[in-house]
Each structure stands twice: as C-alpha cells, then as structure tokens.
Amino acid sequence: MKVRGHFVADFRCDAHQVELCGVRVARAKSQALSAVRDRAKADRQALIAEAETLASEAMERGAPSQVKAIQAKWQEQAKVLPLAQGDERALWEQFRAGCDAVFSARQTKRKEEHSRKHEHRRAL
C-alpha cells in the first residue's frame, strides 16, 4: 500500500491470524513464566543446600544467625514469586529439615556436654 509516496504496512488481518498471534503471545508468556519459576526453584534449592551445609557446621558460633539469614532469604523469595503449592511445600519441607538439623545438632551437643558435667560432678 502506498500513501503520498511512502509505503505503509498493511495491518489488516483476518480473525484466524489474530487468533494465531494471540496463541503465540500466550505461549511466549507461558514459556517465560515457566523459565522464571524454574529459576526460582533453583534459587530455593540453593538455599536448601546452604542450610544442609550449615548442619555440618552447627556448633560454629555464627551458625544460628546464618540459618536465620537464609530463612529471611527464603521468605523474600517466596513473597516475590510463589511457586505452585505442591512444589513450594516439597521444597519448604527439605529446607525446614536442613534448618532444623542445625538447631537439633546444637541442642544434642549441649545435652551431651550437660550430661558429661553432671556425671563428672557425681563422680566427685
């Protein structure tokens, strides 16, 4: 189409073309959202690994504050991009187990030390 010496694109299209365009846009949005959710899952799995690593360092002085910082990161990520409920729950349970391992290891160690002190006192 030519208007006053300039070529202009003809944007007329039929309903089928509009429908195809809408399908393509929807597919692209779905793929983009899927990629973002996959990235969010990977980020949460990294936090799970970080919490599990801290379990081996549970008696370090800064371990509890590090766990709390990781928990804050989890909450922030969960607010920014919630996952499907089933995915969120499964990842949360793994994360919670890793965090709980740190605190239960510390508690177990404290109980052992407490028992040793009492046994030593009884022996005297």
Number of C-alpha atoms within 10 A of each C-alpha: 8 9 7 6 7 8 9 10 8 8 6 8 8 8 9 9 11 12 11 11 12 12 12 12 12 12 12 12 12 12 12 12 12 12 12 13 16 13 12 18 19 12 15 21 16 13 21 24 14 17 27 22 14 22 22 13 15 22 17 11 9 11 19 17 10 15 23 13 12 18 18 12 15 18 12 12 16 15 10 10 12 15 17 9 9 9 11 14 12 11 18 17 12 18 24 15 15 21 25 16 18 22 18 13 16 19 14 11 14 13 12 12 12 12 12 12 12 12 11 10 9 8 7 6
